[in-house]
Every structure is written in structure tokens, then in C-alpha cells.
Amino acid sequence: MAEPDLTDLAQPGAEIAVRVTPKASRNRIEREGDALRVYVTTVPENGKANAAVQKLLAKALGLPKSRLDLIRGATSRDKVFRIG
């Protein structure tokens, strides 16, 4: 399954809320209406899962990952990223 095209969300200053599932069988993003579910294979320790989510999200948005900032939910499954 191809990653969804999220370029319509790639507006500077936009905030994107995601629900993360770590230790998934494969990396993928699912769009459920306005909600995004991100599945990553990495374990949630030392920020590894956050980095994997950031990289996957940036790719789907068509942005460099340096433009995505995690503003809420560093230790939670529910995270909010802001596009810089």
C-alpha cells in the first residue's frame, strides 16, 4: 500500500495531529478522515519512534524533516507536529 499523499497538509505553520503505534509490522500512514495514524517498526525508547514518525511524515508531506517540529506528545501516542 502506497503512502497517502499529504502534500495538501503541507502549509507553513500548520499543526498535524497523529496517533502513533510503535513496534508495528511495517512503517505506514493511514488517513482516517481528518485523523492520521502512523505505524512505525521502531521501539518507543530514547526518541527513536519519534524520529521515525517525523521522517515518515516528512516524506508523505513532501518536506524535509527539518521543517517538522514535534510540539506536543514526545512521550505520548498522540503527537502534534508543526510545519516550520
Summary of the structure (lengths in Angstrom):
residues: 84
radius of gyration: 11.5
end to end distance: 28.4
largest distance: 31.9
contacts: 226
relative contact order: 0.27
helix: 24%
strand: 33%
